[in-house]
Amino acid sequence: CQKVFKMKITTDLRKYSAPARGSLAWKNIFKRRTAVERVNAYLKEFFQLNNVRYRTGKRAKIHFDMVTLVYNASKLAADRIDAQFIQQQAA
């Protein structure tokens, strides 16, 4: 017997989530979340985002924006080069 218990989220937010864990919606959300965490870890490791030493938030935000711009541009360039390479291999 597999019983389904309906619980309100407000009873314990850590235990009961909006899309039920194990459902298809939860798996999709988890995939996106892990992708974001991988990018954050990459930026902290290779772009020194965990070592920002500015007194004001404005300069730290500019630093963050520049790092994300460089990261996105490099990933876009790498994807385009890879697509070109695959297209040449197919032809």
NUBAGU-67773 format. One record per residue (C-alpha): y negated, x negated, z. Coordinates in steps of 0.05 Angstrom, whole numbers, plus 32768, in hexadecimal, padded with zeros to 4 digits. Each point is the difference from the previous one (the first is absolute). Example, Ala and Ser with C-alpha at 12.3 -4.5 7.8 and 13.67 -1.06 7.14 Angstrom:
<atoms>
      y      x      z
   805A   7F0A   809C
   7FBB   7FE5   7FF3
</atoms>
This chain:
<atoms>
      y      x      z
   8000   8000   8000
   7FBE   7FE2   7FEB
   7FCA   8025   8025
   7FB7   7FFB   7FEC
   7FCE   8000   8039
   7FB9   800F   7FEE
   7FCF   7FDB   802B
   7FB5   8002   8002
   7FDF   7FBF   7FEE
   7FD0   8007   803A
   8038   7FF8   8033
   8008   7FB6   7FF1
   7FDE   7FE0   7FC3
   802A   7FC1   8005
   8042   8026   8000
   7FF3   8039   7FD0
   7FDA   7FF3   7FBF
   7FE2   802F   7FCD
   8031   7FF4   7FC8
   8044   7FFA   8022
   801C   7FBA   8002
   8038   7FF9   7FCE
   7FE3   8033   7FD0
   7FEB   7FEE   7FBA
   7FB6   8007   8010
   8008   7FD0   803B
   8024   7FCD   7FD5
   7FC7   8001   7FCD
   7FCB   7FF8   8036
   8029   7FC7   801F
   8004   7FDC   7FBD
   7FB5   8003   7FF8
   7FF4   7FEA   8047
   802F   7FC4   7FFA
   7FDF   7FEC   7FBF
   7FBB   8000   8022
   801B   7FD8   803A
   801E   7FCC   7FD1
   7FBC   7FF8   7FDD
   7FDC   7FFA   8043
   8031   7FCB   8017
   7FF7   7FDA   7FBE
   7FB5   8002   8007
   8003   7FE8   8048
   8030   7FC8   7FEF
   7FE2   7FE4   7FC0
   7FB7   8017   8002
   7FF3   7FF2   804A
   7FEC   8047   8011
   801A   7FF7   8047
   7FCF   7FC5   8009
   7FBD   8020   7FEE
   7FCA   7FE0   802B
   7FC0   8027   7FF7
   7FD5   801D   8036
   7FE9   803C   7FD9
   802C   8036   7FE1
   7FD8   7FFE   7FBF
   8015   7FB9   7FEF
   8047   800E   8014
   8002   803D   7FD4
   7FE3   7FD9   7FC5
   8036   7FCB   800C
   8035   8036   8001
   7FE5   8020   7FC1
   7FFF   7FBE   7FDB
   8047   7FF0   8015
   801A   8044   7FE9
   7FD9   7FF9   7FBE
   8020   7FBD   7FF2
   8045   8019   8014
   7FFB   803E   7FD3
   7FE5   7FD7   7FC6
   8038   7FCD   8006
   8036   8037   8004
   7FE2   8023   7FC3
   7FFF   7FC0   7FD8
   8048   7FEF   8015
   8017   8046   7FEC
   7FDE   7FFB   7FBC
   801D   7FBB   7FF2
   8045   801A   8014
   7FF9   803D   7FD3
   7FEB   7FD3   7FC6
   803B   7FD2   800C
   8031   803B   8001
   7FE1   801B   7FC0
   8009   7FBD   7FDE
   8048   7FFB   8016
   800F   8045   7FE4
   7FE0   7FF0   7FBC
</atoms>
